[in-house]
Amino acid sequence: MKTSIGEFITVGLCVFLFASCTQATFRDDPTVLVTLLVRNKAHTLPYFLKLFEELDYPKNRLTLWIKSDQNQDQSLEIMNKWVSSVEKSYHHIYHELTTTSPSAVDDKIPTNWTEERFKHIINLREEALDKGRELWADFVWFVDCDVFLTNNQTLKIMVNTNYPVVAPMLDTLSLYSNYWCGMGLDYYYRRTDEYKPIRERENKGCHRVIVVHSCFMVDLRQVESQRLTFKPDKINGYNGPHDDVITFAISGYWTDVPVYICNQIKFGYLLSPLDETMTIEDDYAQLTNIMLEASVDFPTMSAHQQLTEFVTPPVKSTLGFDEIFLINLERRPERRQRMEWSLNQLGLQHKLINAVDGKSLNDSYVASLGIRMLPNFADPYHHRAMTMGEIGCFLSHYAIWQEIVDRQLSSSIIFEDDIRFESNFVKKLADLVNEVDRLQVDWDLIYLGRKRLKHENETWVEGGQLLVNVEYSYWTLSYILSKRGAEKLLKGEPFGQLVPVDEYLPIMFDRHPESRWREAFPNRNLKAFSIAPLLVYPTHYTGEAGYISDTESSEIVPDSVRNASGKDAKTGKGSKEIEIEDKTPKVELPALGETGSVTDTTSAASSSSSTIEEIGKEFHSEL
């Protein structure tokens, strides 16, 4: 059978077109309509907008839909300036930035949610959802302006999940996050057993939940998305609260549209909502706390370069202390940068102390300082001698003690550079100072950060709510030291029988369990206390990603420097913390009022025969 020329051309054309189509290249990045609703967010916008701009996603695939009204701060000025600077970068920007007068009767920025405000936000979100459908966008992304996406891959990851509704789990300073696992019969939040393992990332992945909010995406390519709405009157049989978060969740739940929260990595942070008793100033403080916490795992947050005029840095001071010292190794510039940034955010004026680097020490230099190891000292858990890093750490603290005495500084704070701050650090520190003054506490040293090892005997200082009588502790993360305390530490003449600095301090306040080491220092009269709860914690614990110890992992001191070690001492590298779970368990102190008189920390140590190794075993068993 012969094939006509026409048939040949037709077949050939089809083959040609098919081959061409299979080789075609299509866009991989879906289009996204980003919804930004702004009201009274001048304090968060300079940071939010910078992080938003830094998202690793093609801007020409993003359309922005922005509404802002009833502002009582500089939100409108910020948004106008930002929009004009980026207008040509994005596919399109729909914006309605109005000067509508606020409904508040005074100058206070409202933090409560009224029925009128819920109705307004429901209408705006529904309008944005309809706009996405009208534009044939692939996704609508609802993101609040108090969300900080420190992971710039967040958007790319979310659009590739292929879920109808999906959200990145956001971290806060509490268990609060941007999802619910349960809902009560009244439609409000109900805690379930599934919530905490997701929030604490014990179970990682994408998990089906009932509610997401604050930062979530709707995949408009999926048919199920047509059943989603924010409007209560569009949900058959619904008679619950007029709340945009709840109505959107019910519209999906009742029509079997699955909703997911993803927590496989850290995506960013979220400010917790304020209750009716709180003010916008509480939100300012919360922003500082979140920024400090985020700096542990991500680069420090800074304001958008076009918006720095809208950020007022805190006034710097030493909070009434004579000096605030920051110890940092020169070869750890990333720690210095983060800590100096953190102290600036807290408004703390400080003096940088270049730490003595154990890697630069040699036996002849150490010997020239008159340093000898304490006879019979061996690491409590690995039975080794001190490391050169531990000598460097001791010398760094010793230099500060000497400066305190030389300059006659009445009270000073010492910070190491691998710490994270408790929320509202400055206020809580001021409360501590007020309590010390009110109770007229006779003190030499007050821990702000430490690891409690023998905590069962710690009692509250009588009449106080923040101070405890300190027992055996590790770490020198941060502490307050008086001039008299510095004098006592120097008079102990530690160089002739050196131990690590976090062993020396409990020896000097006579709470060290190892009697052989205590007896080497006869004047153990340091008056030590600790704040409870602590104000400073390590950035990372042993075994966690990012954990680095410049003291524990360095070389063991050479034999020429040691007088003698414990008979079981071993050379080589080691860490006294490798076998100890650093995450000290939450321990409830005795209830206030049950302590009786203040325990005298200068009195003779308990006659208990327990050794440091036994305490270590006790510590393990508690965990």
C-alpha positions in Angstrom: 0.0 0.0 0.0 1.4 3.3 -1.0 1.4 6.4 1.3 0.4 9.7 -0.2 2.6 12.7 0.0 -0.1 14.4 2.2 -0.2 11.5 4.6 3.6 11.5 4.8 3.7 15.2 5.6 1.0 14.8 8.2 2.7 11.9 9.9 6.1 13.6 9.7 4.7 16.8 11.2 3.1 15.0 14.1 6.4 13.2 14.8 8.3 16.5 14.6 5.9 18.2 17.0 6.0 15.3 19.4 9.8 15.4 19.5 9.8 19.1 19.9 7.3 18.9 22.8 9.3 16.3 24.7 12.4 18.6 24.6 10.6 21.7 25.7 11.6 23.4 29.0 8.9 24.7 31.3 9.0 26.9 34.3 9.5 25.0 37.5 8.5 27.8 39.9 4.7 28.2 40.4 3.1 31.6 40.5 2.2 32.9 44.0 -0.1 35.6 45.2 1.3 36.9 48.5 -1.2 38.4 50.8 0.1 41.0 53.3 -2.3 42.7 55.8 -0.6 45.5 57.7 -1.8 47.3 60.8 0.4 48.8 63.5 3.4 46.7 62.6 6.0 49.4 62.3 8.2 47.6 64.9 8.3 44.4 62.9 8.1 45.6 59.3 11.8 46.6 58.8 12.9 43.1 59.8 10.0 41.2 58.1 10.4 42.9 54.8 14.1 42.3 54.7 13.7 38.6 55.3 10.8 38.5 52.8 13.0 40.1 50.1 15.8 37.6 50.8 13.6 34.5 50.1 15.2 32.4 47.4 12.3 32.5 44.9 12.0 34.3 41.6 10.4 37.7 42.3 8.8 37.7 38.8 6.7 34.7 39.9 5.4 36.6 42.9 2.4 39.0 42.9 1.9 41.0 46.1 -1.5 41.9 47.4 -1.1 44.5 50.2 -3.8 46.2 52.4 -3.1 48.5 55.2 -5.4 50.8 57.2 -6.2 52.2 60.6 -2.6 52.6 61.6 -1.5 54.5 64.7 2.2 54.1 64.1 4.5 54.5 61.1 3.4 51.3 59.2 1.9 53.4 56.4 5.1 55.3 55.8 7.2 52.1 55.9 5.0 50.3 53.4 4.9 53.3 51.0 8.6 53.6 51.0 9.2 49.9 50.6 6.7 49.4 47.8 8.2 52.2 45.8 11.6 50.7 46.2 10.7 47.2 45.0 7.7 47.8 42.7 9.7 46.8 39.6 11.2 43.7 41.2 7.9 41.7 41.5 5.5 40.6 38.8 2.9 43.0 40.1 2.0 44.7 43.4 -1.6 45.5 44.2 -1.6 47.8 47.2 -4.2 49.8 49.0 -2.4 51.8 51.8 -5.1 54.0 53.3 -5.0 56.7 55.9 -8.3 55.6 57.4 -8.6 57.0 60.9 -8.4 54.4 63.7 -11.4 53.5 65.7 -9.5 53.8 69.0 -10.6 56.7 71.2 -7.1 57.4 72.4 -3.5 57.1 71.3 -3.1 53.6 72.6 -2.6 50.9 70.0 -5.3 48.3 70.6 -4.1 44.7 71.2 -7.5 43.1 71.5 -9.6 41.6 68.7 -13.1 43.0 68.5 -16.0 41.6 66.5 -15.6 44.4 64.0 -11.9 43.7 63.6 -12.6 40.0 62.9 -15.3 40.9 60.4 -12.8 43.2 58.6 -10.0 40.7 58.5 -12.4 37.9 57.2 -13.5 40.1 54.3 -9.9 41.0 53.4 -8.7 37.4 53.4 -11.7 36.3 51.4 -11.0 39.0 48.9 -7.4 37.9 48.6 -8.4 34.3 48.1 -10.8 35.4 45.3 -8.1 37.5 43.8 -5.8 34.5 43.5 -8.5 32.5 41.8 -9.2 35.4 39.4 -5.5 35.7 38.5 -5.2 32.0 37.9 -2.3 32.0 40.5 -1.0 28.6 41.4 -0.9 29.5 45.1 -2.2 32.1 47.5 0.2 32.6 50.4 -1.2 34.3 53.6 1.7 35.6 55.7 1.4 37.9 58.7 3.9 40.7 59.2 5.1 39.5 62.6 6.5 36.3 61.0 10.2 36.1 60.4 11.3 33.6 57.8 14.9 33.2 58.7 15.2 30.2 56.4 15.2 31.7 52.9 14.3 28.3 51.3 10.9 28.3 53.0 8.8 29.3 50.0 10.5 26.9 47.7 10.0 24.0 50.1 6.3 24.8 50.7 5.3 25.0 47.0 6.9 21.6 46.4 4.9 19.8 49.1 1.8 19.3 46.9 -0.6 19.7 49.8 -3.8 21.6 49.3 -3.1 23.7 52.4 0.4 23.7 54.0 2.3 25.8 56.5 5.9 25.9 57.8 6.0 25.3 61.6 7.2 28.5 63.2 9.1 28.7 66.5 8.2 31.0 69.4 9.6 31.3 72.9 7.0 28.9 74.2 5.0 25.9 73.0 2.7 28.2 71.0 3.0 27.9 67.2 1.0 28.4 64.1 -1.1 25.2 64.1 -3.7 23.3 66.1 -4.0 19.5 66.3 -7.3 19.6 68.0 -10.5 21.7 68.2 -13.2 21.6 70.9 -16.9 21.4 70.4 -17.0 25.2 70.8 -14.6 25.4 67.8 -11.8 26.8 69.9 -8.3 25.4 70.5 -7.9 22.1 72.3 -4.5 20.6 73.2 -3.9 17.0 72.1 -1.2 14.5 72.6 0.0 15.0 69.1 0.8 18.7 69.5 3.9 18.7 71.6 6.0 16.0 69.7 5.4 18.0 66.6 6.2 21.4 68.2 9.4 20.0 69.8 10.3 18.2 66.5 10.4 14.8 68.1 8.3 13.8 65.1 9.6 15.4 62.0 7.9 15.7 58.7 4.6 17.1 57.4 1.7 16.3 59.7 -2.0 16.6 59.1 -3.6 19.0 61.5 -6.9 20.8 61.8 -5.7 24.5 61.8 -2.9 26.5 60.4 -2.5 30.2 60.7 -0.2 33.2 60.4 1.8 31.7 57.5 0.2 29.2 55.2 -0.3 28.4 51.5 -3.4 27.3 49.5 -2.7 25.4 46.3 -5.2 26.7 43.9 -4.3 24.2 41.3 -6.0 21.5 43.3 -9.8 21.1 42.9 -10.3 20.9 46.7 -9.2 24.5 47.1 -12.5 25.6 45.6 -14.2 24.5 48.8 -12.2 26.8 51.0 -13.5 30.0 52.4 -13.1 32.5 55.3 -16.7 33.6 55.3 -19.0 32.0 57.9 -22.1 32.4 55.8 -20.6 30.3 53.0 -20.2 27.2 55.4 -23.5 25.2 55.5 -24.6 24.6 59.1 -21.8 26.6 60.8 -22.8 28.5 63.9 -19.4 29.1 65.5 -17.2 32.1 66.1 -16.6 34.6 63.4 -12.9 34.2 63.5 -10.9 33.9 60.2 -8.6 31.2 61.5 -11.5 29.0 62.7 -13.9 29.5 59.7 -11.1 28.7 57.2 -10.2 25.6 59.2 -13.9 24.4 59.3 -14.4 25.1 55.6 -11.6 22.6 54.9 -12.3 20.1 57.7 -16.0 19.7 56.9 -15.3 19.2 53.2 -12.3 16.9 53.6 -9.6 19.3 52.4 -6.4 18.2 54.2 -4.2 20.7 56.0 -0.6 20.1 56.9 2.2 21.6 59.1 5.8 20.9 58.2 8.5 20.8 60.9 11.4 18.9 59.3 13.7 21.9 59.7 13.6 25.4 61.2 11.8 27.8 59.0 11.4 30.9 61.1 9.8 32.6 64.1 6.5 34.0 65.1 5.4 36.6 67.7 2.8 35.2 70.1 -0.5 37.0 70.2 -1.0 39.6 73.0 -3.8 39.2 75.4 -6.1 42.0 76.4 -4.0 42.9 79.5 -0.9 43.5 77.4 0.3 46.6 75.5 2.2 47.2 72.3 5.3 47.7 74.4 5.1 44.0 75.3 5.2 43.2 71.6 8.4 45.4 71.3 10.0 43.3 74.1 8.8 40.1 72.4 10.4 41.1 69.2 13.8 41.6 70.9 13.5 38.2 72.6 12.7 36.5 69.3 15.6 38.2 67.5 18.0 37.1 70.2 16.7 33.5 70.0 16.8 33.4 66.2 20.5 34.5 66.3 21.5 31.1 67.8 20.6 29.2 64.6 20.5 31.9 61.9 22.4 35.1 61.0 21.6 38.0 63.2 18.5 39.9 62.0 18.9 43.4 60.8 16.5 46.1 59.4 16.0 46.6 55.7 18.6 49.0 54.5 15.8 51.3 53.1 14.0 51.3 56.5 16.7 51.9 59.1 15.3 55.3 59.9 12.3 53.6 61.4 14.3 51.6 63.9 15.4 53.2 67.2 18.3 51.4 68.8 18.1 51.1 72.6 20.1 53.5 74.7 23.2 51.7 75.9 24.3 51.5 79.5 25.9 49.1 82.0 22.6 49.0 84.1 24.4 50.4 87.1 27.3 47.9 87.1 30.8 49.3 86.9 31.7 47.1 83.9 30.2 44.4 81.7 32.9 42.1 80.3 32.6 39.9 77.2 35.2 37.1 76.8 35.8 36.0 73.2 38.5 34.0 71.4 39.9 36.1 68.5 39.6 33.0 66.2 35.9 32.9 66.9 34.8 36.1 65.2 31.3 34.7 64.5 30.7 34.4 68.2 31.9 37.9 68.9 29.7 39.3 66.2 26.7 37.6 67.5 27.3 38.4 71.1 28.1 42.1 70.4 25.0 42.3 68.3 23.0 40.7 71.1 24.3 43.0 73.8 23.5 46.0 71.5 19.9 44.7 71.1 19.7 44.6 74.9 21.2 48.0 75.3 24.2 46.7 77.2 27.5 48.6 77.0 30.4 46.2 77.3 34.1 45.7 77.2 35.6 43.0 74.9 38.2 40.8 76.5 40.3 38.8 74.1 40.4 35.3 75.6 43.7 33.5 76.2 43.7 30.8 73.4 44.8 27.4 74.7 46.1 26.6 71.2 48.6 29.3 71.5 49.9 28.2 74.9 53.1 26.1 75.3 54.6 24.4 78.3 57.4 26.9 78.8 55.0 29.9 78.8 52.6 28.2 81.2 55.5 27.3 83.5 56.7 30.9 83.4 53.4 32.0 85.0 54.1 29.7 87.9 51.2 27.4 86.9 51.2 23.9 88.2 48.3 21.4 88.2 46.6 20.5 91.5 48.1 17.2 92.6 45.6 14.3 92.3 43.3 16.3 89.9 41.8 14.3 87.1 38.8 15.0 85.1 35.8 13.6 87.0 34.4 11.7 84.1 37.3 10.8 81.9 40.0 10.7 84.5 42.3 13.0 82.5 44.4 16.0 83.4 43.4 19.6 82.4 43.5 20.7 78.8 45.4 23.7 77.5 42.0 25.1 76.6 40.9 24.9 80.2 44.1 26.8 81.2 43.3 29.5 78.6 39.8 29.8 79.9 41.0 30.1 83.5 43.6 32.8 82.5 40.8 34.7 80.7 38.6 34.9 83.8 41.6 35.5 86.0 42.6 38.6 84.0 39.1 40.0 84.5 39.3 39.4 88.3 42.6 41.2 88.3 41.2 44.1 86.3 38.3 44.4 88.7 40.7 44.7 91.6 43.1 47.1 89.8 40.3 49.4 88.7 38.4 49.0 92.0 35.1 48.0 90.3 32.4 47.5 92.8 30.3 45.1 90.7 30.7 43.7 87.2 29.1 41.2 84.9 31.1 38.6 83.0 29.7 36.9 79.9 31.2 34.1 77.9 30.5 34.1 74.1 28.5 30.9 73.7 25.3 31.8 75.5 21.7 32.5 74.8 19.6 34.9 76.8 16.4 34.3 78.7 13.4 36.3 77.6 13.2 39.8 79.0 16.8 39.5 80.3 17.3 43.2 81.2 14.1 43.5 83.2 14.7 40.2 85.1 18.3 41.3 85.8 17.0 44.6 87.2 14.5 42.7 89.3 17.4 40.6 90.7 19.4 43.7 91.6 16.4 45.2 93.3 15.9 42.0 95.3 19.6 41.9 96.4 19.4 45.5 97.5 16.0 45.0 99.3 17.3 42.0 101.2 20.7 43.5 101.8 22.3 40.3 100.7 26.0 40.0 101.6 27.3 38.6 98.3 30.5 38.1 96.4 29.3 36.2 93.3 25.9 35.6 91.7 25.5 33.1 88.9 23.4 34.2 86.0 24.1 31.0 84.0 25.4 27.6 85.2 24.7 23.9 85.3 23.5 22.6 88.6 25.0 19.4 89.6 24.1 19.1 93.3 20.8 20.9 93.4 18.8 19.0 95.9 20.1 21.1 98.8 19.6 24.5 97.2 17.2 26.7 99.1 15.7 30.1 98.5 17.2 33.1 100.2 14.8 34.0 103.0 12.4 36.7 101.9 13.4 36.4 98.2 11.8 35.1 95.1 14.8 35.1 92.7 17.9 34.2 94.7 19.0 30.7 95.8 21.9 29.6 98.0 24.0 27.9 95.4 25.4 24.3 95.6 28.0 22.6 93.4 27.7 23.8 89.8 29.5 23.7 86.5 30.0 26.3 83.8 30.9 30.0 84.0 28.5 31.2 81.3 27.8 34.4 83.1 28.1 35.7 86.7 28.1 38.9 88.6 31.2 39.5 90.7 32.0 42.1 93.3 35.4 43.6 94.0 35.6 41.7 97.3 34.7 38.5 95.4 37.5 39.1 92.9 40.0 39.7 95.7 39.1 36.4 97.3 39.5 34.5 94.1 42.9 36.1 93.5 44.0 35.5 97.1 43.2 31.8 96.6 46.5 31.7 94.6 45.1 29.2 92.1 48.1 29.1 89.7 50.2 26.9 92.0 47.5 24.2 92.1 45.3 24.9 89.1 41.9 23.3 88.4 39.4 24.3 85.7 37.7 27.6 86.5 34.3 26.0 86.9 35.8 23.7 89.6 37.6 26.5 91.3 34.5 28.6 91.9 32.6 25.9 93.9 35.8 25.1 95.8 36.1 28.7 96.8 32.4 28.9 98.0 33.0 25.6 99.8 30.4 23.5 98.0 32.7 21.2 96.0 32.1 17.5 96.9 35.8 16.5 96.4 37.4 17.0 99.8 41.0 16.5 98.5 40.6 19.4 96.2 38.8 21.6 98.7 41.5 21.2 101.3 44.1 22.6 98.9 42.5 26.0 99.3 42.1 26.8 103.0 40.3 30.2 102.6 37.0 29.0 101.1 34.9 32.0 102.0 33.4 33.2 98.7 29.7 34.1 99.3 27.9 32.8 96.2 24.3 32.7 95.1 22.4 32.1 91.9 19.4 33.6 90.2 16.5 31.1 89.7 15.3 30.6 87.1 18.6 31.2 85.2 19.0 34.2 82.8 21.6 32.6 80.6 22.0 29.2 78.9 24.4 27.6 76.5 23.7 28.2 72.8 24.3 24.4 72.2 24.5 21.3 74.3 26.9 18.4 73.9 25.9 16.3 71.0 23.8 18.9 69.3 24.6 20.2 65.8 26.8 23.3 66.1 28.2 22.3 69.5 31.9 23.4 69.8 34.0 23.5 73.0 37.4 25.1 72.7 38.3 24.0 76.3 37.2 20.4 76.3 38.5 19.4 72.9 42.0 20.9 73.2 45.2 19.1 74.0 46.0 17.8 77.5 48.6 19.8 79.4 52.1 18.3 79.1 53.7 16.3 81.9 56.3 19.1 82.5 53.4 21.4 83.7 51.8 18.9 86.0 53.0 18.2 89.5 51.0 15.0 89.5 47.7 13.8 88.3 45.4 11.3 89.7 46.8 7.8 89.5 44.2 6.9 86.9 44.7 10.0 84.8 45.0 9.5 81.1 46.4 11.7 78.4 44.8 12.6 75.1 41.7 14.5 74.2 38.5 14.1 76.2 35.5 15.9 77.6 34.0 15.8 81.0 30.7 16.5 79.4 30.5 13.9 76.7 28.8 11.4 79.0 26.7 13.9 80.8 23.3 15.0 79.4 23.8 18.8 79.4 20.1 19.6 79.3 19.8 20.0 83.0 16.3 18.7 84.0 13.8 21.2 85.4 14.1 21.0 89.1 11.6 22.6 91.4 13.1 24.4 94.3 11.3 24.2 97.6 8.3 26.5 97.7 8.9 30.0 98.8 8.5 30.4 102.5 9.7 26.9 103.3 13.4 27.7 103.6 13.7 29.2 107.1 16.8 31.3 107.6 19.3 32.1 104.9 21.9 29.4 104.6 25.4 30.7 105.3 27.5 29.8 102.3 30.7 30.4 104.2 30.0 27.6 106.7 31.8 24.3 106.7 30.8 21.9 103.9 28.5 19.0 104.6 30.2 16.0 106.1 28.8 13.9 103.3 31.4 11.5 101.9 30.0 11.6 98.3 32.7 12.2 95.7 32.4 14.1 92.4 32.1 10.8 90.6 29.1 9.7 92.7 27.4 13.0 92.0 27.9 12.4 88.3 26.2 9.0 88.7 23.3 10.6 90.6 23.0 13.1 87.9 22.8 10.3 85.2 20.2 8.4 87.2 17.9 11.4 87.5 18.0 11.8 83.8 
